[in-house]
Amino acid sequence: MEEIYAKFVSQKISKTRWRPLPPGSLQTAETFATGSWDNEENYVSLWSIGDFGNLDSDGGFEGDHQLLCDIRHHGDIMDLQTLSVNQQWTTAHYHTGPGSPSYSSAPCTGIVCNNPEIVTVGEDGRINLFRADHKEAVRTIDNADSSTLHAVTFLRTPEILTVNSIGQLKIWDFRQQGNEPSQILSLTGDRVPLHCVDRHPNQQHVVATGGQDGMLSIWDVRQGTMPVSLLKAHEAEMWEVHFHPSNPDHLFTCSEDGSLWHWDASTDVPEKSLLFHQGGRTSTFLSHSISNQANVHQSVISSWLSTDPAKDRIEITSLLPSRTLSVNSLDVLGPCLVCGTDAEAIYVTRHLFS
Amino acid sequence: MEELDGEPTVTLIPGVNSKKHQMCFDWGPGEMLVCETSFNKKDVTSRFHLKFLHLFECFLPLWHHKMFRAHLVCHFIFCRLVRVSKNYRSVIRACMEEMHQVAIAAKDPASGRQYSSQVRGVTTVVLAPLFPSLLPAGPLLLHLLDWVRLHVCEVDSLSADVLGSENPSKHESFWNLPGNTQTLTELELKWQHWHEECERYLQDCTFASNPHLESLCKIMLGDEAALLEQKELLSNWYHFLVTRLLYSNPTVKPIDLQYYAQSSLDLFLGGESSPEPLDNILMAAFEFDIHQVIKECSIALSNWWFVAHLTDLLDHCKLLQSHNLYFGSNMREFLLLEYASGLFAHPSLWQLGVDYFDYCPELGRVSLELHIERIPLNTEQKALKVLRICEQRQMTEQVRSICKILAMKAVRNNRLGSALSWSIRAKDAAFATLVSDRFLRDYCERGCFSDLDLIDNLGPAMMLSDRLTFLGKYREFHRVYGEKRFADAASLLLSLMTSQIAPRSFWMTLLTDALPLLEQKQVIFSAEQTYELMQCLEDLTSGRPVHRGPDTQQCQDDDIETTKVEMLRLALARNLARAIVREGSLEGS
């Protein structure tokens, strides 16, 4: 892990996302977007990382990402995705209830895009499916959940997966007409709220979620209704979890406790892939010794789906130089990582795997 | 209290007639609340009656978003007690330059002036090095030069000036600092020698032919008149002071500084203008009167930012305690509390305020408890962050209260799952009971459960409250019944009643649920169980008259109830008969 550069931007960052590169492109990521929150005026900003010039004489306080443009936004920015669109859907999420006024808006908590479809979820427990060229929502599932839906991701193309604040994963199939999920999986033990979800880029049945207690859970949606592995990770809410899109042996998580972790499940043996599922084997919980940070608590270790216990190790590295306020968001693309914090700083590194 | 240095501006509030009605007001951290009352001056006995509220936001340039960095850096240093280092200073400097640009760009001159005074206020942040015990080794004057150069922005623009750029190199080579082997007396001797040489040149009229060189020589001798001639190049009186000292008394001791400062101020202002509040601060600093500095800063600056951090630094250097003010040991805490309260009034800086309260041993926790409950929570994510802060500090009361508010909002918005999730977080059994009652009521009204995904998956949370346990078990009864496992369903149903976790109001429903089981072809309830059911029914009916009120609707309900009770009695009796027969016969168990 080489240098990570910080820049203070005078706004608390709630989301950072790399601008997607065209598939098959050999370039490295250059542009990212950030969204701010908790200010009277929030901004969605686009930043570009240029060449690495000389380090500032202060060293460590000035990054080299430059603001390209920004736009004002009313309300906190909860999620960002990149798509070409020229529409606004202003009343996508709202509350209706005996006690709420006739129209009272609800925060939209998550959004995911798969050109040209856009799926949003919110605190009103509603799922909306939009298309970039349609004015109205193509499909709305009212009261999809009695609690707040925190995040959404695509599973296979017509299927999405949502996580909520009572520790459940729900799979929804848009091909079906009803308003019921096609599958529900839930945590064992305490139904801790789940805040983030990400699907393995190559194996569409492997899903990772992060919870309010900082626990990282790995699920196999084809099998059973319980998580495959539970790893005690952060000390506070895990806000985002990401599989690396091209190196899925690597996972990244960030949390309210101010840390950002890089989970490396690749082994020394290059040809062995840890991410294939051995048919028929049920997962077992094993503990291993892990080389690395002293402040990492591990109660249960496994690879993403457990394979050979003797050979599995996960290396965990903390990427930020010092504890800060909450790290709200991160994104990885190629060798580049960007994250944003409540300490009004954006951290960028271009050498993740050096 | 000090006298005001100017007339306060009068602001007319539209819609308020101050002649007719008295106004009352109160200060907030960044606002002022003004209300018009219907209190009549003549009639002393009439009560206060608030008609209109006006909120005035005070102009607080230090809350400008470009200054956030200053707050953050100070917060960072505050938490870690890093010594005042070049890093820190340069960040402050960058902030100041940005603020300066904002000041220049400010639309109206009044706010522009306010900005620049705040900018200069920030420059005084390096007063700390002036205090002797914080000074690293070296002559005082060098630090003063450093200070002027780094923190008086305008000096940078005087690049080609004699007073500016030429001095440092000449000066440093003169002092020969790296080795620092010379004592102050040796340096003084050297300087004296050089000074006398300059004087000789002047008296010999060596530069008589060139008036510029002559005035240059006079300047180098520290001649005040010559220096004052260049007044427009000197941006302010402390620049003048340092320059003067450089040429007339470079080995000045800290203790003598105040006399030079006072006379420099008087000479520079020349009786034309009176000292500004910031000048008073600097004067107090040159006199090393810490309490006077703090007092002047508190009056002059519109924000506790500077004073709070300065006092904290001084306290850590053990400088405050040497002074005997009766609230001296609490002054640091008082100022930090004021600053932190101000941070909480800001929509996004409240997170920094938390750490400041943590470092106030006496009143910090109590203040934090009061403030944290009042942060407006627009989204769940913000609420979660606030709750995490409370939980980390074991503020269970605040967690409970915030969760209750959120749960109430959720119930009103018909988000029963969210409401339950908040009550679980706060371990609030009472609210869990409320949510469960709501579910049960919905069931009674609609005949089916809503949100089955929630009730079926309660997990260990079911134990939070009896009502919640009942809800979970009752749903389980329906599930088991649906799977046609009648014996299990029957014993579950019975246990719900006998274990007292079912609310009385629900017993009738439970007994009615037992009816189909009683009417089945095979005997499901044993005799023992039937006796218990009958007992429950009698308990219920004997206690019933208490709940009834006089009402025609109630009379109809009474009829329905009576019919139900009779049907149940009949069914129970029949089942008892069959059970006894079965148990008594050879096939019975």
HADDOCK unambig.tbl for C-alpha pairs under 7 A between the chains (distance, minus, plus):
assign (segid A and resid 8 and name CA) (segid B and resid 69 and name CA) 7.00 0.50 0.50
assign (segid A and resid 10 and name CA) (segid B and resid 65 and name CA) 6.16 0.50 0.50
assign (segid A and resid 10 and name CA) (segid B and resid 66 and name CA) 6.46 0.50 0.50
assign (segid A and resid 10 and name CA) (segid B and resid 68 and name CA) 5.54 0.50 0.50
assign (segid A and resid 10 and name CA) (segid B and resid 69 and name CA) 6.18 0.50 0.50
assign (segid A and resid 38 and name CA) (segid B and resid 347 and name CA) 6.25 0.50 0.50
assign (segid A and resid 38 and name CA) (segid B and resid 348 and name CA) 5.19 0.50 0.50
assign (segid A and resid 39 and name CA) (segid B and resid 347 and name CA) 6.00 0.50 0.50
assign (segid A and resid 39 and name CA) (segid B and resid 348 and name CA) 5.55 0.50 0.50
assign (segid A and resid 40 and name CA) (segid B and resid 347 and name CA) 6.85 0.50 0.50
assign (segid A and resid 58 and name CA) (segid B and resid 87 and name CA) 5.88 0.50 0.50
assign (segid A and resid 95 and name CA) (segid B and resid 413 and name CA) 5.80 0.50 0.50
assign (segid A and resid 96 and name CA) (segid B and resid 413 and name CA) 5.87 0.50 0.50
assign (segid A and resid 97 and name CA) (segid B and resid 412 and name CA) 5.99 0.50 0.50
assign (segid A and resid 97 and name CA) (segid B and resid 413 and name CA) 4.37 0.50 0.50
assign (segid A and resid 97 and name CA) (segid B and resid 414 and name CA) 5.01 0.50 0.50
assign (segid A and resid 98 and name CA) (segid B and resid 412 and name CA) 6.07 0.50 0.50
assign (segid A and resid 98 and name CA) (segid B and resid 413 and name CA) 6.75 0.50 0.50
assign (segid A and resid 99 and name CA) (segid B and resid 412 and name CA) 4.29 0.50 0.50
assign (segid A and resid 99 and name CA) (segid B and resid 413 and name CA) 6.04 0.50 0.50
assign (segid A and resid 100 and name CA) (segid B and resid 412 and name CA) 6.01 0.50 0.50
assign (segid A and resid 100 and name CA) (segid B and resid 413 and name CA) 5.57 0.50 0.50
assign (segid A and resid 107 and name CA) (segid B and resid 379 and name CA) 6.42 0.50 0.50
assign (segid A and resid 146 and name CA) (segid B and resid 415 and name CA) 5.24 0.50 0.50
assign (segid A and resid 146 and name CA) (segid B and resid 416 and name CA) 5.78 0.50 0.50
assign (segid A and resid 146 and name CA) (segid B and resid 417 and name CA) 4.49 0.50 0.50
assign (segid A and resid 146 and name CA) (segid B and resid 418 and name CA) 6.63 0.50 0.50
assign (segid A and resid 146 and name CA) (segid B and resid 451 and name CA) 6.14 0.50 0.50
assign (segid A and resid 147 and name CA) (segid B and resid 415 and name CA) 5.75 0.50 0.50
assign (segid A and resid 147 and name CA) (segid B and resid 416 and name CA) 6.66 0.50 0.50
assign (segid A and resid 147 and name CA) (segid B and resid 417 and name CA) 4.13 0.50 0.50
assign (segid A and resid 147 and name CA) (segid B and resid 418 and name CA) 4.10 0.50 0.50
assign (segid A and resid 148 and name CA) (segid B and resid 418 and name CA) 6.01 0.50 0.50
assign (segid A and resid 165 and name CA) (segid B and resid 418 and name CA) 6.81 0.50 0.50
assign (segid A and resid 165 and name CA) (segid B and resid 421 and name CA) 6.57 0.50 0.50
assign (segid A and resid 166 and name CA) (segid B and resid 421 and name CA) 6.20 0.50 0.50
assign (segid A and resid 189 and name CA) (segid B and resid 459 and name CA) 6.40 0.50 0.50
assign (segid A and resid 189 and name CA) (segid B and resid 460 and name CA) 6.28 0.50 0.50
assign (segid A and resid 190 and name CA) (segid B and resid 459 and name CA) 6.46 0.50 0.50
assign (segid A and resid 190 and name CA) (segid B and resid 460 and name CA) 5.90 0.50 0.50
assign (segid A and resid 190 and name CA) (segid B and resid 461 and name CA) 6.68 0.50 0.50
assign (segid A and resid 191 and name CA) (segid B and resid 459 and name CA) 6.71 0.50 0.50
